Structures are given as C-alpha cells and as structure tokens.
Amino acid sequence: MNKLVVPAEIDKLDDVIAFVDTSLEGHEYSDKTLMEIEIAVEEIFVNIASYAYPPEEGQVTVETEISGEPKILIARFTDSGTKYDPLEKEDPDTGLSVEDTPIGGLGIFITKESMDDVIYEYKDNKNILTIRKELR
C-alpha cells in the first residue's frame, strides 16, 4: 500500500486528493469513476479534519492500493481522534426539499452510494474507514 500522513487540516485536502490521483496513474478508469473517488475522498478527509480532533490537533493516514481483476481502488483513512462511526448515521431523506433537509450526513450518504464498499472499524484506539471502488 502507498501511504501518506498529513495533519488533519482542511488545507491539506489538495495533498490528499493528489496522493489518491497519483495512486490511480497507469490504470484505466472513466471520468465519472475519478469524480466519484475524489468526492468520497474529499468528504471523508474534510469530516476527519473538521470533527476528529477538536480542540486538539492530529494526523490522518491515507493508504491506497490497486488490486484484483477487475482493478479495484482501496483507500483507507486512519485517525486517532474521537471515536465515530459515520456509517451508523441514518441516511438523509432525499425526498425533502432543500429547505427541509437537515444539515449534515449528505457527504457520507454520497460516499456510500458512489463507492462499491465502505467499511468502518475502530481498532487500537483508531478510526479506520475503508472505501473500495472498481475502476471502470
């Protein structure tokens, strides 16, 4: 696996996306797949940077791997911040108007809908969120 460790700060988002994009080099995938991956990476990283460590500062480890046939991107985000399983949050009601939709939860919903697999585990006092997406 390729590995990047960055401070959990929103201004590091471009570094994280560039790292994931670099992991995809040399593999075939559609623009739609790339967009879905980048949106999921953004949602996950921004949530960690925004909520995992307040008021302290911390780090995020991002690991990527391409494996299998067909090719699948595996991206793992690990932080030692506040324990939080985003998959426990109830999916938003997408039938509501914009005005009636509660704030929050849409990013992880989009991630769950666009990735082939999203797995959360809490191990060794660390939050570990893994996404998988077939490169197509």
N, C-alpha and C positions, 0 to 999 in steps of 0.2 A: 504494500500500500504506500502511496505517496502521502506525505504528511506536512501540514502547515500549522504552526502555533502562532496565534495573534492575540493581542489584548482584546477583550470583549468590549470594543468601542465601535460605534456605528461608522466612524470614518475609516475603518479597516475593511468595510464591505467590498470595495473595489478590489482589494488584495485577495479576498476570499473568492470572489467571482472569477478573477483572473486565474487563480490557482486551479479552480474546478475546470475552467475552459481549457487550460493547458493540459489537464489530465485527459481531455477528450481528443487532443490532437492526434491525427493519424487514424482516426476512426470515422466511419460514415454514420451520419445521422441527419435528420431533417431540421430545418429552421424551427419548426414547431417543437420538436423534442428539446432543442437547445433552449428555447424560450421557457418551456415548462421547467427545465432543470434550473435555469438561472432564477426564475421566480421563486421556486421552492428554496433554493439556497439563500436568496435574499430574505425571505420570510423567516426561515429558521435562524439565520445569523442575527438579524435585527431583533428578534424576540429574545435571544440569549443576551445580546448586548444591552437591551433595554431593561430586562427583568431579572436576569440570573443573579446578579451580584449587588444590587443596591443595598447599602450605600458603599460597599467595598468595590474594589476593582479586581478583575480576574482575567483568566485567559480562556480561549476556545481552541481546541484542537480539531482540525478538519482533516480527515483522511479520505482518500479516494482510491478506487480500484476499478479497473475494467476487466470483466471476466466472462467466461461462458461463451456459448454459441447458441442462439444469437448473443451478441455482445450486450452486457448489462453494466451500467454505471452503478457502483455502490459508493455512497458518500456518507460518512459518519461524523457527527458533531458531538464532541465531548466537552462538558464543562463541570466544574466542581462547585457551582453556585447552588442556590436554593433548589431543593428537590421539587421538580414539576414535570408531570406527565401531560403534555399538550393533547394527547390522544383521548384523555378522559373527558375533555371538554365536549359538551353536546354540540353537534353540528348546527350551524345557524339555519333559520328558516329562510330559504332563498326565495320564498314566495312573498315576503314582506316588501313594502315599499322602502326606498332608501331612508326616508324619514323615520320609519318604524323599526328599522334594523338596528339591534343593539351594537355598540362599538365593541370590537374585539372578536377573535375567533375565526374571522374570514380567511386569514392567511394560512392557518393550519388546515382549514377546510379545503382551500385551493390546493395545498400541498398533498393532502390525502387523495383528492380527486385526480390530480395530474400524475402522481407517481404510481408505479406498479405496486410498491410496498413501502410502508412507513412503520418502523418499529421503535418503541421506546423501552429502555430498561434503565434501572438505577442500580449501579454496581460499584462497590468500593467508594461510596460517597460521591459518585459522579452520575450526572445525567448523560445518557448516551442515546442520541436519536439517529437512526439509520434510515436512509432512503435508498430505494432501488428503482432504476428506470432502464427499460430496454431501449437501446439505441436503434431507432427506426426512422 
